[in-house]
Amino acid sequence: MKICCGTDIIEIERIKKSIEDEKMGKAFIERVYTKKEIEYCESKKTQKYQHYAARFAAKEAAFKAISEQLEDKYAITWKNIEVVNNKQGRPELNLIGIDLNEIEDIDLSISHCKQYAVANVTLLRK
């Protein structure tokens, strides 16, 4: 067994600028986030940028944790990694279209404050 870890931190303002960009904002959201993620973040109204940034950091952290197992790191896209909340409200990862049968368990922790969002992904490989 092997434990793999990925961590990422991002400035919330950077994500906000990308989303609000008149030319590229919509394309950025559609390229990076799934429909479920967009619906969740938009439901947060004034705090939506914190949630978008936290999901961005989670996707980056997940990629770092799983990248060792990928034959081609360009074989996955942003939308292959989805952050959803379980019934208790805890964030979880869905790996969509990624066949990583060696992953025994995967855990996600995200946090955000006024300026930053951070995520940590830990996975256990067989």
Summary of the structure (lengths in Angstrom):
residues: 126
radius of gyration: 14.3
end to end distance: 4.7
largest distance: 47.2
contacts: 369
relative contact order: 0.26
helix: 44%
strand: 32%
